[in-house]
Amino acid sequence: MKELVNDTRDIARELARKYSTMTHDELDVLESILVPMKFAKGQMILSEGETCRHFYYIERGLIRQFYFKNGKQITEHLGEDRTIFMCIESLFREEPTRLQVEALEPTQVYALPKQKLEQVALHNVNIQILYRKILEESLITSQIHADLVRFETAQARYKRMCKLNPQVVLRAPLVYIASYLQMTPETLSRVRSSTLLDD
């Protein structure tokens, strides 16, 4: 159990480094609300119909967020080590989500319960900043993805993803990358081949 406590402290430090500077006391507070969770490959982190109540920080692993449309799975987000994910509409409206989240690899996450995070943010200015930065990052990530599929060619989409998320491109199954980039697996194979030839 002691090892888990140390891990939680390390994660609190990691979050502080990434999103906001913190005093020793603020680190204590942040550490106290972190909830470690482990998921096996293929395990569901969140299922359709559940309400999302946490921000999730991936310490290590790979996840995909997806939904069903006309009987097909559509990948909306692929998350890797040291990134945050959430089902934002469900989280803030406190309603059941239509999204699902699956671990694509054995995945260790640390949950930040939204309710507790908001409570401690009221009294800790640097935790307030961390909260805001997490939301900013999430919105920017969503906007980048939306612009990518709206404005870019298939080749440009794939190249941009290789630049922004090289680990996801290496580790995620092609079928999910294709879905995320809104192209067929066949188109993605052609794009990858021509990208390799260009390099």
N, C-alpha and C positions, 0 to 999 in steps of 0.2 A: 504493500500500500504506500510505503514511503516513496518509492520510485515514482508512483503516479503523482504524488504531491509535487515532487521536483519537476516532473514533466509539466504540470499545470503552471508552475512558476515560470518555466522556460517559455511556455506559450504566451503567458501574460506579457513577458518581456518582448517577445517577438511581435505581438500585436502593438505594443507601445512603440517599438522601433519603427514599425511600418506606418502607423496611423497618427501617433501623437506622442510627445514626450510626457513622462509621468513621474510624479514623486514616488517615494518608497511606499507611502500610505495608499496612494492611488493604485499602485501595482498590487498591493494586498487586497484591495477592494475588487479589482478586476479578476484577480486569481480566484477570489471566493465565489464568483458567480459562474466560472467556467465549468462545463460538464463534459468530461471525456466520454467518447463513444467509439466503439469499434464495429466495423461491418465487414462481413466476408464478401468475396467477389460474387456478384449476382444478387446480393441482399438488397431489399428495398429500404431506403432511408426514410422516404416519405411516400405514401400511396395516395392515389386519387380519393377524394372524399375526406381525408384527414385535414386538420387545420395546422398550418405551419406556425409554430410559436417561438422559433429560434432563428438567429443568424448562425450559420455553420462555418467554422474555419477548418479547412482541410490541412491537417499537419502533414500527412502523406497519403497518397492514393489518387484515385481518379473517379469522378462521378459524371453521370449524365442526367440532365433534367429533360423530360419529354412529356408529350401529351398525345392523345389519340385524335386523329381527324380522318373521317371516312374509313375507319377501320385500320388506318396506318399509323405507325408510331412516327412522330415528328420530334426530332431532337432540337431543343431550344437552347441548351447550354451544356458545355463540357468544362468541368472544373478539375483543376490539378492541385498538386502540393502548394501550400502557402497561399491559397486563394479562398475567398468567401463566397458562399452561395446562400440563397434563400428563395422562397416562393413569395415574392414581395406583396402581391395583392392579398393573398391569404393571410400573410403576417400582419398587415396593417388594417385589413377589414375584419380580421378574426373570423373568417369564413372558410368553409372547406375548399381545398384547392382542386383544380382540374389537372394540375401538373403531378408528375411522379418523379422521384429521384432514386436512382439505382447506383450502387457501387460497382464500377467496372473492374476494380482491382480490390484486394484487401485494403480497407481504408480506415484511417484513424482521424476522427474529427473531434473538434471541441465546440460544443454548442454554447452560444451566448443567449440565454433566455431573454426575449425582447422586454418583457415586463420588468425583470430585475435590472437589465441594462438601463432602461429609462429611469428607474428609481435611483440608481447610483449616479446617473448622469446629472440629476438635479443638484447634487451636492459636490460634484467633482468636475471642474471645468475641463480638464484634459480628457476625461472619459466622454464628456459631451462632444469634444472635438473628434475623438475616435469614432463615436456614433455617427457624426455627420460625414466624416471621411469615408466610412464604410458605405453609407448610402450614396455618396457622390460616386465612388468607384463602381458600385452596382449599376447606377444610372448610365454612366459613361460606357461601361461594358455593353449594356443593352443597346445603347445608341450606335456604337461601333458595329455591332452585329446587324442592326436594322439597316444602317447605311450600306454595309457590305452587300447584303442580299438585294437591296433596292437598286444600287447604282453601279456595282462592279460586274465585270464579265466573270465567267466561271474561273478562268485562269487567274485573274487578278484576285478573286476571292481566296483561292487556294494559296497563292503566294503570300497574301496578307496574313492568312492564318499561320502559315509556316513561320512568319516573322514574329507575330504576336504570341503564338502558343506552340512553340516547337515541340515541347514535351507531349502535348495532347496529340499532335500530328503523328508522333512516333509511337504513342502507346494506345490510342483509342482505335477500336475496329473501324475499318474503312466505311462500313455501312452507316455508322453514326456520324462520321465526319461529313459524308456526302449529304446526309439528312440535315445536319447543322448548316451546311453551306447551300442548302436548297438546290441540290442537283442529284441526278441518279448516280448509283455506284459506277455505272459504265462511263458516264461523263467524267467522274472523278478519276477513274483509271486512265482515261485519255489525257486529262489535264496533267496528272502526275507524270505520265510518260513524256509529254512534250516539255514539261518543266525540267525534268532530268536532262533531256536533250539540250535544252537552252543553257543549262549550267555546264 
